[in-house]
Amino acid sequence: MPADNPSWWRSFSRHHWYVFTLASLAWLFDCLDQQVFNLSRDGAVEDLLGDKAKAIEFAPYTTSFFLVGWAIGGLVLGALGDRCGRARMLTLSILIYSVCTGVSAFVTSYFGFCASLFFTGLGVGGVFGLSVALVADSVPDRTRAPALGLLQSLSSWGNIAAGLIGMGIGTLAVSHWLPFDLKAWQAMFLVGAVPAFCCVFVLARLKEPEKWVRAKAEGDKIGVKFGSYFTLLKHPTWSKHAWLGLVLCGAGIVGLWGIGNFHPKIVRAIIETHFAGDHLSPQMLASKKAYWASVGLLLQNIGGFFGMLFLAKFAQVKGRRPAFILGFILSFLSTQLVFRYLRELDQIYWMLPLIGFGQSSVFGVYAIYLPELFPTSLRSTGVSFCYNFGRFIAATAPFTIGQITRKLGSNIEGFRTAGLWVSLVLLLGIVVLPFLPETKDKPLPE
């Protein structure tokens, strides 16, 4: 059965479905909590600082704390996944980020907020590499690419769920129905923590993949080091894949996390202008902003779902490298469109799905391609290195945008201009593709 056969899923056993479902839910809830942060960031910083002008500059910095924690957590937990087991470390990752997401609702200072986001990032960072490695080592080879493409595409429904939650909480906040005098951003963090925390108790019962168990036993006999960054970066082939894969992932991650996920700031500015003549109270205006930022997130991720499905299928049929080229071009063009021309409320209904389609599409290929670059002993380590070390690069983008914005006047137009300049990094992903292998229809390296 070829990998692009539309009935690939028919060869799944009950156990395969069980593993795939749990790994998909783990990554879905992870993405839900990521978007809870994106939706709540600006409102939380504005409330904690009590200064709108300072919040425009300082809100992007919180993303850097989140991304640095994400990078460190991904690197550490990814290596532990190869050494101690994918399922065990995946459970730990979810426990960390679910608890810390809930804690974020109770901070009382800007620096406390940054600290809670850093620790949330530690847990969030481990999930992608561990989920991908878990599925790659558990399902039949002929189903691996479409299964991983679907796993990544389904993650957008976590983002969509965050948008729906945000719309619901925004509506309740406007009607003054939130309990315990919670602000909208606090309610978002509390609600976002619950699904992932419940998932922990199911994942704790998941067994490790037989492929990993056998490889680990054989490796221990002959002295193969599992989850070793020294081995990863010393080996001529795996080291080349790791460093070039890092640049490849860094470009897409900067595009999404350093630029694209700041579209709620643009939406909030549009809402402020749109309702300027209605003389709303500050609390009512904040609730309106929370509601419409959630609508924007919902629209973005509907587009992202179809973008990841499309490019994952494209990668299976035409190859991984052509899919990456198309994905980076779409990401760059859609970013230019939104940051330049999104000015009116009715434009969000078609522009934000386009940026979602463009910027998220390349992530459908990451899930397929990265585990095909590394052997079993280094699969989780290598995937996490490429996907999470790039967060250090991405963490510089919010600081860069913040500094450019400040020099241009700390206003929304300065922010738009900063985003346009930083988006040029997306084209860097295309530059390294000729030096990476095409892995279509090839078995996993062992």
Secondary structure as GFF3:
##gff-version 3
##sequence-region A 1 446
A	DSSP	three_ten_helix	8	11	.	.	.	ID=ss1
A	DSSP	alpha_helix	14	49	.	.	.	ID=ss2
A	DSSP	alpha_helix	52	84	.	.	.	ID=ss3
A	DSSP	alpha_helix	86	103	.	.	.	ID=ss4
A	DSSP	three_ten_helix	104	106	.	.	.	ID=ss5
A	DSSP	alpha_helix	110	136	.	.	.	ID=ss6
A	DSSP	alpha_helix	141	154	.	.	.	ID=ss7
A	DSSP	alpha_helix	156	174	.	.	.	ID=ss8
A	DSSP	three_ten_helix	179	181	.	.	.	ID=ss9
A	DSSP	alpha_helix	184	203	.	.	.	ID=ss10
A	DSSP	alpha_helix	210	222	.	.	.	ID=ss11
A	DSSP	alpha_helix	229	234	.	.	.	ID=ss12
A	DSSP	alpha_helix	236	253	.	.	.	ID=ss13
A	DSSP	pi_helix	254	259	.	.	.	ID=ss14
A	DSSP	three_ten_helix	260	262	.	.	.	ID=ss15
A	DSSP	alpha_helix	263	274	.	.	.	ID=ss16
A	DSSP	three_ten_helix	276	278	.	.	.	ID=ss17
A	DSSP	alpha_helix	282	318	.	.	.	ID=ss18
A	DSSP	alpha_helix	320	341	.	.	.	ID=ss19
A	DSSP	three_ten_helix	345	347	.	.	.	ID=ss20
A	DSSP	alpha_helix	348	369	.	.	.	ID=ss21
A	DSSP	three_ten_helix	370	373	.	.	.	ID=ss22
A	DSSP	three_ten_helix	376	378	.	.	.	ID=ss23
A	DSSP	alpha_helix	379	407	.	.	.	ID=ss24
A	DSSP	alpha_helix	412	422	.	.	.	ID=ss25
A	DSSP	three_ten_helix	423	427	.	.	.	ID=ss26
A	DSSP	alpha_helix	428	432	.	.	.	ID=ss27
A	DSSP	three_ten_helix	433	435	.	.	.	ID=ss28
###
